[in-house]
Amino acid sequence: MLVMVVALTAATGTSRTAEQATRSEPKYIPKPTDFAIVCTLFNGPPKGAKVELPDVPITYDAHIVVGARVERLEFGNSPWVVGTSLNFVIHSPTLLLGNRFSGEQFVLTFSPFRPTTAEDKIWFSPDTKYLLQAIERVSPKSGKGG
């Protein structure tokens, strides 16, 4: 498991899991080109939604579907509008989100990304357009990430 966490950090630079966000680790500082959205996430495709978009890889070695419904825009220019249902493809839902995430809301911060280096082309799908930089579970009390 340690190897996977190290590989996640090495491959994505500053990605933080929802579990890490609750610890006192440095917080990701968004760049001007980043955007953040609040999504309800699901274990598998979004419940009861028609997904019209292709699967969207957002981490290195992405191969597991996590369904998402966009609830609101936090900042930046998101390619997905509120109400969009899509399938994010990630490396490891358990490492990234913990065991109980389905039906929960998270703030997801993305950076534009294109696999360009030889190493990128090994770890990332050629379809990766946005890289997940940070994820935080939305606090039920405040409705904000925390």
N, C-alpha and C positions, 0 to 999 in steps of 0.2 A: 504494500500500500504506500509506503514512503516513496518508492520509485515513481509511482503514478503522480503523487503530489509534486515531487521535484520536477517530473517531466511536464506537468501542467504549468508550473511556474516558469520553467525554462522555455517552453514552447510559446507561451502567451505573454511573457514578460511580467505583467503585474496583475493577472487575473486573481480574483479572490473568490472563495466559495462563500455561500451563505453562512456556513459554520464559522469560517475565519472572520467574517464581518462582525461577529459578536465578540470576538477577542480584541485585544488592544494592539492590533497590527496597523501599520500605516494605511491610511485610506487612499484609494486611487483618486488622483486629481485629473478630472476630465480635461481634454484638449478642446480647442475651439471647434474642431470638426466632429467631435463626439455627439452622441444623442443618448437620451435615456427614456425608457418607456416603463410603465407599470403593466405587468401581465399577470393574469391568472394562469398558472402552469398546471399541466396534467400529466399523469403517468401514461403516456401514449398519446394518440391524437386527441384534440379537444373534444370534450363531451358534447354531443348533440349539435355539432357545428359542421358546416360544409367547408372543407379546406380546398380552396381553389388555387393556392400558390404551391410551387414545388417545395420540397423539403429544403430547409435553410440551415446549412452547416455553420455553427458559430464558435466552435472550439477546435483544437487540434484533434486528429484521429477520430473525427465525429462519425458515430455509427448507431447511436441509440436515439429514438424519437422521443421528444418531450413536447407535448401539445401546448399551445399558448393562445390566449385570447388577449389582444391589446385593450387595456382598460383606459389608459390615459397617457399623454405625453408629458414627461417631466421637463425636458429641455432639448434643444437642438432640432435638427431636421430628420425625422424618422421616415424611412421608406414605407412604413406600415401605419395606416390610419387607425383611429379608435374603432373598435369593433371587428378588426381583422382577426381571423383565426388562421393559425399556421402551425406547421410542424418544425420546431427547431431540432437540429440534429447535433448531439453533443457526445463527448467522450464517456463520461461517467455520471449519471444522475445522482447516485449516492454520494460520491465525493463532492460534487458541486452543490447539491441541494439538501443532503441529508436523507433520512429514510421516509419522512412524512411531509411531502410537498404538494401532492396532488390536490388541486382545489384552492391552494394558497396563492396569495399575491406576492410578487417580487418586483423590485426596481432593477432593471437590467440596463447597464451602461455599455454602449458599443462604440467602437472606432471603425471607420472605413478600413478595409484591408484587402490586399491582393497578394496571393502567394507569388513571390518573385524570386527569392533565393533558392538555391538547390535544397537547403534544409527545409524551407517553407514548403517546397513541392513534395517533400517526403511526408511531412506531418499534416498538411492541410489539403482539403479537397480543392480542386481548381474552381469550384463553385463558391468558395468562401469569399463573401463580399463584405461582411461585417464581423468583427471579432469581439466576443464578449470580454469586457475588461473588468467589470465588477458586477456583483449581484448581491442584493440585500433583501431579506424578507421584510415585507411591509408590516409595520406594527399595527395590530388590530385596533389599538386605542386611538392612535393619531392618524392612521392612514398613510404615514410616511415611512420611508426606509429607516432601518435602525439597526 
